[in-house]
Each structure stands twice: as C-alpha cells, then as structure tokens.
C-alpha cells in the first residue's frame, strides 16, 4: 500500500486572501470611526485623485491567550463568590508616549494605513443618499461599473470562466466517446463585459454660500469643506445630478464652481436674495414636476430680514424634496448649541417640518455629522440617532 501527502497551495492562497480581507475590513472599521476628523483635514480636501493618504491606525493584534499579571497562584483563579457583571480587576493604562517627561509605562503601537483618495471617498459616501428622492424625470446614463454578462471564446487569462470551460471540455470529450475533464484550447471560455446604462432620476442641487464680511476665515473654511465633500458625493453616486452655485452678500449671483470656492468675503448679509435667485432659476430651468430639488445654504446666521427668508423657504418647501440650512458658529455662538438669529427663526417656523433640515457646525469635526444629517436616506431616523 502506498500513498502520498500533498499541500493544496490554492487553499493556502485563499486563506491568505481571506486574512488580508479581514485585516483590511478592520482597518476600514477604525477609519470609519474617525471620519469626522478625516473629512475636515486640509491635505485631504486638496488631494488629487490617485494620491495616497497615510492615516495613523492603532496596532491590531490577533486574539491570543495571556497569562494573568496579578500574580495569583493559578492562572484564572479568583476569590470566589463573584456575580455576573462584577469587575475582577483593571489592567494598567498604556502610556500615550506624548509629552517631555520620562515614563516606564508601555506605549501603544501605531502604524500608517495607506488609502487612495478614491478609497477614502468610498468609505465616506457608502451611507449617504439624496433624501426623499422621487420619480421625477429619468435619464439614461452610462454606469461606472461594468457587468460580466456574456461569454466569449477569446479573452485574457484573468477572465477565464473555469466552470464553463470544464463544462465545455466534458461535453466535447463525451461526444468523442471518452468522458473526462481533459481541456483543449477550443474548450476555453472567457467572461466578457459591457458598459451598461442605468436610469437616474433628475435632481438639481443648489449650493448657496454666504460670502458677506461677517464670514471669517474659519466660517469660509468650513463652508468650503462641506461643499467639497458634497460635490464628490454627488458626482460619485448621482452622476446625472446638476449643481447650481450661488454666492450671496446683499446681492446673489450664480457663479461657476471655481468662483464659488475661491471668492473672498465682503459686504453685508441678506440671504433672502439667494433664495430669490434660486426660485427664479427653478422657474426658468427646473420644472418641479420633472426635477428633484435640493437647496442648501450655509451662513453664520447674522442676516438682515430673517422673516423674509422664512417666507421664501416656506414657498420653496411646497416643491423641494429637502431644504438644508447649515449654520457655522461665530465667536459669539461657538460655545453654544443654539442657533444664531436666522437659525432661530427657522427653528421656530419649521420645528415639525421633516423636509427642512437644520444643522449647527461649531468645529471641524461637525462637518461629517452635517453630511450625514443632510444626506440621510431617511432624515427622521438620522435625527433620532444624532439627538
């Protein structure tokens, strides 16, 4: 009797791939928990496509058995009489390694996870949606993803369809009178693909920005940060969506994207002019019966004519899918959770309106919660989660 032992190298390869994927998922989980800090970083906002971003991640350890460091007589031995939920002991806290004083405590291992700006963008956008999207007009657009929906006799090796190849080989061998799996060149079958079109509903987003003199450097930076991610989100998930850029002080202007992000701040504040211009553009170019409409305005909340803004927003509410107002904290209000005068007027007028979404941004970390609040598929659920 004879036999042999062999190692299935393909099985080892699959296990290695599963371990790699599991590790990557844990890294992504850590990054997801820190998106609030990441999305507001200047170097990420200005990064170009393809750029590698390095993000510090605390070291991940595989589960293993550790000996008790309390120097008991036996491993796992306790005093007895414990109940469920009792705390048996606390391990010492590792040192952060910061500061100039010497320490004998162990530090925490960190390493830098590398992601492309596209991979980070995918993590940011995976849970974002245009809320209350309705069947208003449909466009057939070219999808970014391709579908492997047919089979060819020619192709590249990486697209070889093993199952279909073996089935063809079996059929041919059976016809020739010798059933088996011997594969010839004519048996090879390759997966082929085509770019497909998919329907997308018509949607227009109004990006409106307060450029008055009261918008300081911090307010302008937060405004640009939010709209930067909003544009990336829309162009990734809603490629057919149209975006209208409006800047406003005492007068409102429709501008291009470059001017929208680069204009300085000067003049007085009259945000009702931004709403009036948006309404005129809707009447001229975007029939509400054919378009999903989303106006967003960012301001510091100091405005002439708050009631006029409330009246205009109430008019727009009748045909807009959602109206967003983001208030960026000024020196007076940055320590308060309450809104400035314009935001207060909106709160009082639209306290129970689900299609009016108000957010307050006190610091850079609030940009990510604001994105989630504005672009939750079900805003009322998001409201409960963040309250």
C-alpha positions, -999 to 999 in steps of 0.1 A, spaced: 0 0 0 14 34 -10 2 69 -7 14 105 -8 7 137 10 4 170 -8 -3 206 2 -31 224 -15 -13 256 -23 -45 271 -38 -63 266 -4 -34 283 13 -37 312 -11 -74 315 -4 -69 315 33 -42 342 30 -66 363 9 -94 359 35 -69 370 62 -59 400 41 -95 410 35 -104 406 72 -74 428 81 -85 454 56 -120 454 70 -108 460 105 -86 489 93 -116 504 75 -137 500 106 -112 521 125 -111 547 98 -150 549 97 -150 557 134 -126 587 128 -142 601 96 -153 632 115 -116 642 119 -105 630 85 -130 647 62 -121 682 76 -83 678 71 -69 704 47 -44 680 30 -72 655 23 -96 682 9 -69 694 -15 -58 659 -25 -60 649 -62 -73 616 -75 -48 588 -71 -30 604 -42 -20 581 -14 -32 592 21 -15 579 52 -37 575 82 -23 565 117 -42 534 130 -37 518 163 -20 484 160 -43 455 156 -35 422 175 -47 388 168 -65 371 197 -42 351 219 -41 336 255 -23 359 280 -11 350 315 -26 368 344 -4 397 355 -19 399 391 5 372 403 -22 348 416 -13 313 425 -31 298 395 -40 312 361 -76 324 361 -80 318 398 -103 342 417 -115 348 452 -149 331 445 -184 343 452 -184 366 421 -216 376 403 -222 383 367 -211 418 359 -185 421 387 -152 438 378 -124 414 388 -96 438 381 -83 466 358 -52 465 337 -28 494 338 -35 520 311 -8 522 284 11 555 281 3 576 250 40 584 247 34 621 245 50 649 265 86 655 276 85 636 309 100 602 312 77 572 317 81 535 324 47 526 311 45 508 277 32 528 248 6 520 221 18 508 187 5 527 157 11 522 120 1 542 90 -26 527 68 -24 538 32 -55 546 12 -61 564 -20 -84 594 -20 -109 573 -40 -109 546 -13 -114 571 14 -142 587 -6 -160 554 -9 -159 550 29 -173 585 33 -201 580 9 -213 545 15 -242 555 38 -251 588 21 -281 593 -2 -302 621 -16 -332 620 8 -369 618 -3 -359 611 -39 -390 607 -61 -398 596 -97 -394 629 -114 -379 626 -148 -355 598 -158 -321 600 -176 -303 570 -191 -266 575 -181 -235 554 -186 -228 535 -154 -193 535 -140 -194 498 -132 -193 471 -159 -212 439 -160 -198 405 -169 -229 393 -187 -217 371 -216 -191 345 -225 -166 345 -254 -141 320 -269 -113 346 -266 -101 368 -238 -74 374 -212 -64 347 -188 -77 366 -157 -112 365 -172 -112 327 -177 -145 312 -167 -133 279 -152 -168 264 -146 -179 270 -182 -145 258 -195 -148 225 -177 -184 220 -188 -174 226 -225 -145 201 -221 -168 175 -206 -193 179 -234 -167 176 -261 -150 146 -245 -184 129 -241 -192 135 -278 -158 119 -287 -166 88 -266 -142 94 -238 -159 114 -210 -134 133 -188 -120 167 -179 -92 170 -204 -92 206 -216 -82 217 -251 -78 252 -264 -112 252 -281 -129 245 -247 -117 277 -231 -144 302 -223 -139 338 -211 -161 362 -193 -168 394 -213 -184 426 -202 -201 457 -214 -208 491 -200 -245 494 -193 -268 523 -190 -289 528 -159 -318 551 -152 -313 580 -128 -339 604 -116 -335 641 -124 -321 660 -95 -307 695 -91 -288 707 -60 -284 744 -52 -252 751 -33 -256 785 -18 -229 802 2 -228 833 24 -198 855 13 -206 885 34 -180 903 55 -191 885 87 -179 852 73 -144 849 87 -116 825 78 -130 797 99 -165 800 86 -153 801 50 -131 770 55 -160 750 70 -183 761 42 -158 750 15 -151 717 33 -188 707 34 -194 716 -2 -162 699 -13 -174 665 1 -210 672 -11 -197 676 -47 -176 645 -45 -206 626 -31 -230 638 -58 -206 631 -87 -199 596 -74 -234 584 -67 -256 607 -88 -237 614 -120 -266 629 -137 -274 654 -109 -270 691 -118 -254 716 -94 -261 753 -93 -236 775 -74 -249 807 -58 -229 832 -37 -246 859 -17 -239 890 4 -265 918 -1 -268 905 -37 -269 870 -51 -251 857 -81 -249 824 -100 -212 815 -104 -191 787 -117 -175 761 -94 -141 778 -94 -155 812 -83 -178 795 -57 -148 781 -39 -124 810 -43 -144 841 -37 -135 862 -7 -158 876 19 -171 912 19 -202 933 22 -234 930 42 -257 900 46 -291 895 30 -296 857 25 -332 862 11 -315 873 -22 -300 838 -25 -334 822 -21 -350 846 -46 -323 838 -72 -328 801 -67 -366 804 -71 -361 823 -104 -337 797 -117 -361 769 -108 -389 787 -126 -368 791 -157 -349 758 -159 -361 732 -135 -398 723 -136 -406 708 -101 -428 682 -119 -396 669 -137 -369 676 -111 -360 666 -76 -348 699 -60 -324 703 -31 -314 739 -19 -286 741 6 -275 774 23 -245 779 46 -242 811 67 -231 824 101 -267 832 109 -264 870 111 -288 884 84 -310 913 75 -346 902 70 -350 869 88 -387 868 83 -383 872 45 -360 842 45 -386 822 64 -414 832 40 -392 823 9 -383 789 25 -419 782 31 -427 789 -5 -399 765 -17 -409 738 7 -440 732 -14 -420 717 -42 -385 709 -29 -375 674 -17 -355 688 11 -341 722 21 -309 724 41 -296 752 62 -261 749 78 -251 775 104 -214 779 111 -206 791 146 -192 826 151 -172 839 180 -203 847 199 -221 814 194 -193 789 191 -197 776 227 -235 773 224 -256 746 209 -282 771 200 -286 789 166 -279 825 158 -309 847 148 -315 833 113 -313 797 125 -336 805 155 -362 819 131 -361 787 110 -364 766 142 -395 784 153 -411 783 119 -403 747 109 -399 728 141 -421 699 128 -413 700 91 -394 668 81 -382 683 48 -364 712 65 -330 701 78 -311 724 101 -275 718 114 -251 737 136 -214 734 130 -192 745 159 -159 730 148 -142 709 120 -154 676 135 -190 687 129 -187 686 91 -191 648 89 -222 647 111 -237 675 90 -231 655 58 -249 625 74 -277 647 86 -283 663 53 -279 632 31 -295 605 52 -319 584 31 -344 587 60 -337 621 77 -361 614 106 -341 583 115 -308 602 113 -323 629 136 -331 604 163 -296 588 160 -278 622 164 -301 637 191 
